[in-house]
Amino acid sequence: MKKLVCTTSPKEHDADKEAQEFENFNKFVDNKIQKKWLKKPIL
């Protein structure tokens, strides 16, 4: 993954931001699930 500074179009930047937010959301959900199902192994 290469990071481009000031050369990405606004559209690409928005997509990047959305991808990052989606990733953060997934991590948040994973943490929630892991805490809830701590006694169950996650396969």
Order of alpha helices (4+ residues) and beta strands (2+ residues): alpha
